[in-house]
Amino acid sequence: MALCTLLQLHRDKEGWPKDVFSYTVDHKVRPESQQEARLVGEWTTKMGMFTIMHAIELISGFQHRILKLREAWGNVGKHGKLETLLRNARMKVLLEQAEADNVDTILTGHHQDDQYETVLLRLARGSTIIGLGGIPSSRGCFFRPQLDYSKVCHLPTSLFCLF
């Protein structure tokens, strides 16, 4: 949501970007995931975005799509293995949908707290120094513009706040 807010503010001020897709990935790991994905769609709609779940045509402005992973994840063992499998499946479905929508840049909502968590988990697992570098700010078409900001950002409320 914070990333959508930032893009909306940027678009209103700079006139860019014209067409933006908001993708929510429903991992189908928890029973409530489908409802949560729909709720995100409702929130983005209230932010002045359009919610489109299965449309093909492009509409100027923000568009929300719920992407569902094809695999079943209920019986995957270790937590770390599940996280890796989900991340890889999520990246795959995002890349496929972005290609279908002619999107060449994917911005993710990773923030500084995610960075800390990643480094600490890798440290606990005995990662090498390269692994302790954390989440890269970009890789391929993926960019993470919020990595320098905490989940709770202390900016003037007249500007915006990430939460």
N, C-alpha and C positions, 0 to 999 in steps of 0.2 A: 504494500500500500504506500509506503514511503516513496518508493521509486516512482510509482504512478503519480504521486503528488508532485515530486520534483519535475517529472516530464511535463505535467500539466502547467506548472508555473513557468517552465522554460518556454513551452509552446505559446502561452499567453503573452509572454514578454518578448520573445525573439521571433515568433511566427514559425518555429520549427519544432519538431518534425510534423509533417502534415498527417501522415498515416502511421499510427502506432498500434501494435497488438499487445494486449495484456494476456499472457498465458498463465493459467493455473494448472499445475500437474496434479491430478488425482492419483495418488499412489495405490489406492485401494488396499492399504495395509490395515487401516482402522475402519470400523463400521461407520464412523461419522465423517469420513473423508469426503464423500460425495456431497453431503450437506455443507461442509466447510467450503468446498470449491464453489458451490452455488452462492454462498454468502459473499465470497470475494467478488463474484460477478455482480451481485446486488450493490456492494459498496462502490465498485468502479462505476456502475451506472449512476449512482448518486453523485459521483464526482464529475458528472458530465460526460461520461464515456458511454459508448454503445456496447451492449451485451449481445454477442452473436456466438452461439455454440457450434453450429454446423453450417454456417453460410460460406459460400465460395466468393461472392462478389465483395469488392473492397468498398468501404464507405469512408469518406474523409473523416478523420478524427480517431478517437481511441476505440478499439474493438477488443472484446474479451472472449477468449476461447478456453474451454475446459479440455485439457488433454488427459487421456487415460492411458495408463501403462497396460500393455497387453498381457504381461506375465502375472502369475499368481505368486504372492509373496508370503502367504501365511505360514508355510512350513520351513522357512529358511532359518538355519541354526543361529550361529553367533551374531551378536549385535553389529560388530564391525563389518562382517561379511555382508549383512543385510544393507547397511549404509552404503557400502561400495557398489553393490548390485543396483540399489535404487538410484544412486547418483549416475551410474553409467546408463541405465534405462531412461532416466529423466533427460540426460543430455541427448540421447538418441532421438527421443520423441520430440524434443524441442527443435533439434536440427531438421528433422523431417518436416515439421509443421512450418518452420521458418522458411524452408525452401519452397514449400507449397504456397506460402503467402508472399513470396519474393522479398523476404526480409533478409538483409545481409549483416545486421548487427543485433546481437541478443544481449540485453542488459539484465544482470541478475541482481537480486536484492540482498546479496551477502553484505554484511556490515562488520565493523571492527570486532564485535563480540563473537561472531562466527570465526573470525581470524584467530582470536585468542583460543577458542575452543579447539580449533583444528590443530594449532601448534601444541597445546597441552595434551591432546589425545595422541598425537604422533610422538611426543616426548615419552609419554607413558608406555607406548608400544615399542620404544627403543629405536626410533627412526634415526636415519643418518642426518647429517647436517643439512643436506639438500632438502629432505622432507620437512625439516623444521622451518623452512622458508615460508610455510603457510600457503594460503590460497593466493594464486597469482592474480594481479589486477586485470590481466587479460590473457586469453589463450584462444587462438583462432578467432572465431567470430564472437566469442563470449567476452564481455567487459563487465567489471564489477565496480561501478563508480562510487559506491558507498563504503568501501573498505576502510577509508580513513575516518569514518564516523561511527560513534557508538550507537547502539540501538536506541538509546535515549539521548537525544541531542539537545544541548542547552543553548538554543538560539532564541532570539526575540520571538514571542508568539505571533507578532504581526508578520513575521517572515514565514516560518513553518517550523514544525517539530517532527522529528522522526520517531515513530513508536509503533 
